[in-house]
Amino acid sequence: MLTTTYSVGILQYIPFFYVIWSDDLLSASEVSVVQNAIERDNSINAKQKQQLKKWLIKDKPPKDSEIKNWKLTIDHSEVKLIESDTYPLTSLSQRIVGAKDINEQLKHIEVHLGIQPNHYNHLFDVEVVHEKTSDEYKAHFLDDILKGDHLDVINEFRRFLDQPDFTWKILRDKDVFRKRVLHQVQLLGEAGYGAMAYPNAYGGTGDMPSYAAIFEQLMFVDGSLAVKFGVQFGLFGGSIQKLGTKKHHDRYLTDAGSTNLLGCFAMTETGHGSNVRGIKTTATYEKESDSIIIQTPGKNDNKEYIGNALHSKIATVFAQLIVDGKNEGVHAILVPLRNEQHELLEGVTIEDNGYKLGLNGVDNGKIWFNSGKVPRENLLDKYGEIKEDGSYFSSIKNPNKRFFTMLGTLVGGRICVARGALGGSKMALAIAVKHALNRRQFNDNVKIQEDLIMDYPTHQIRLTPAIAGAYVYHFTLDDMMERYSDESQPDKRVIETQVAGLKSIITWFANETIQECREACGGKGYLLENRIADLKGDVDIFTTFEGDNTVLLQLAAKGILSDFRAEFNSAGFASVLKLLQTQLSDKLTAINPLYSNKVDAEHLYNPKFHKHAFDYRTRRLTYTLAMRIRNYIKKGIPSYQAFLKVQTHLLALGKAYSVELAYSIFCERYQNVTDVKYRGLLEKLGCLYALDQINSDARWYLEQGYIGGTKSKAMRQRVERLSTELRPHIEVLVDGFGIPDHCLTAPIAQQG
């Protein structure tokens, strides 16, 4: 045992006090934890307890000379710090004093203060036995939790992908790349994966949620494959399934699912990207020939950026349907593009979009139509039909409702886009974390071995909150696809609002995460072989296809306003605002100086606080937005102009609503995890996500007086601490994403 001036009772606490006073995050609640442990410790006498408590007075901290003496005492002990110990600091303390049994009170302090080896191993000059990761949690268990109801389907799919045809390669010739991706899509179609969301009668299993789950898995293989898969089976085949009727299903759906019929989804136009309602392509019914004439009226009215355009024989074309001289609004029509020899049909012009920032394995193109005729039966007529007598009929009389009902059936595509982007961010995080657990850099001149870069707090703070976000968004998107697929809820307007916002924040999250991972891997992350470069290029477009994020957030915000108006419609909008103001006032009753500066861990880690903060922000933004619009309209400003004046406010509301929704869904879902240990881990991830989100918008919360400066600082510190606490489990967390080894091919992700 070490010879020292400290008694054994005091000595066993010295490593703890040294760590505590080396850390500037010592709150009143944490002092209380240590004080209570000391009081219950029967191994020390009253005099020793008094001395230890004296060192816990925040206003009278120990002298620097005392703290230096603690350090020298630890350094001279010649005892190893073993990171893989269940309670590393407690074990170190017990070895220093030569005790055989663990002191339960020291263990209590270590657990309840969340002290992890990487908090303090750099503080000591003792030999540190490094461990890259803890074995407290098992990655396969987390993977099974994430797979949920799709466990068997995903496991089988991962095995299917483990073949040479799906091995990732660097391909920079777009024609070679496209040929390979087409072959991969055909293999998936032949195996029945493309038709998964279709009814049994057409080769599927009617399982849209599982389809979305395997779509994300394809991002682990290649982004181009995932997107072309989605275009062929989700957009083209899905449009026939969702917008067509039995005659279309019987004729086309089986062939679409097996890739015997390659098709594309021609909605977007050069001049009207996000404004589907304003597209210019026309579909004019000609009674004499009982056919529909498809026309591109102007130079910039062509279909643009159409995936599968170079390989397709047929397209689902969105156009203004004109019957008997009346524009009935946007409808979808199946328009043949090529014959059996793959030659363009008369009246169809297609050009290659050429090389792009990413996804060069997808054959995007531009399409023009010049008076091409198709049979009347080619109109996908679930929501609007041209009858045999040449008249138009729809069971949905209101054109606005008809338009949004039609688009609402395609919301599943937006969920898949968000799911794909999330898959890209998971891949980047797995590569970056595994690199950081192999790469060593810098140290002090005493240590022999350089430190793992994953042990640097700056590295933890840049990657760990993103890992938490990936878990939150995974549960969220799983839940949204289940809601969307629920046929007992045919009205998809609420889901459309929710998905519009979630798609935006998740695809932005994915891009920001991939960029952070690239930087975290330094020059190695810039090499093509390490996959992150392609992930950057491939996922970038997810922010603008299937809806530009800025436009979608405004759509979400308008939906939120409409919901409030509809909720109290009988009383009129003015009464809505009055009632909302009352509700908001009720919510504000808890916002007092004590609350706004409450910084103890129990409060900051409590999901009730997170939910309250998110709910407060959404309601406050909704109320103030509604009041601003009302005031503009009262002044005679047209409603369209009024909305233009509040666009940034709309974006803020859309983001706030989406974050609140994601966190709320996550909390509901993780509560269903039966294993207490893993449920606790997920709760900690949710806590990190919530505090990171609140912290990122701290300026707004400070402006509203919801938090004070002290609380803002405490939350920022808690984000850092949680990131550090999760460090021992970080490899398990990214392995929990379930990325197969045959997909995780980046050299820097391999064991060093």
Secondary structure, DSSP 4 states (H G I P E B T S, - for coil): ----SS-HHHHTTHHHHHHHHH-S---HHHHHHHHHHHHH-TTS-HHHHHHHHHTT-TTSPPPHHHHHHHHHHHHTT-PPEETTSSSHHHHHHHHHHT-SS--HHHHHHHHHTT--HHHHTTT--S-EE--SS--SS-HHHHHHHHHGGGHHHHHHHHHHH-SGGG-------HHHHHHHHHHHHHHHHHTTSTTTTS-GGGT--S-HHHHHHHHHHHHTT-HHHHHHHIIIIIIIHHHHHHH--HHHIIIIIHHHHHTSS-EEEE--BSS-SS-GGG---EEEEETTTTEEEEE--STT-SEEEETTTTT-SEEEEEEEEEETTEEEEEEEEEEE-B-TT-PBPTTEEEEE----SS-TTS--EEEEEEEEEEEGGGB--SS-EE-TTS-EE-S---HHHHHHHHHHTTHHHHHHHHHHHHHHHHHHHHHHHHHHTT-B----SS-SSPPBGGGSHHHHHHHHHHHHHHHHHHHHHHHHHHHHT-TT----HHHHHHHHHHHHHHHHHHHHHHHHHHHHTGGGGGSGGGSHHHHHHHHHGGGTTTS-HHHHHHHHHHHHHHHHHHHTGGG-HHHHHHHHHHHHHHHHTT-SHHHHT---HHHHT-HHHHHHHHHHHHHHHHHHHHHHHHHHHHTT--HHHHHHHTHHHHHHHHHHHHHHHHHHHHHHHHTT---HHHHHHHHHHHHHHHHHHHHHTHHHHHHHTSS-HHHHHHHHHHHHHHHHHTGGGHHHHHHTT---TTT---GGGS--
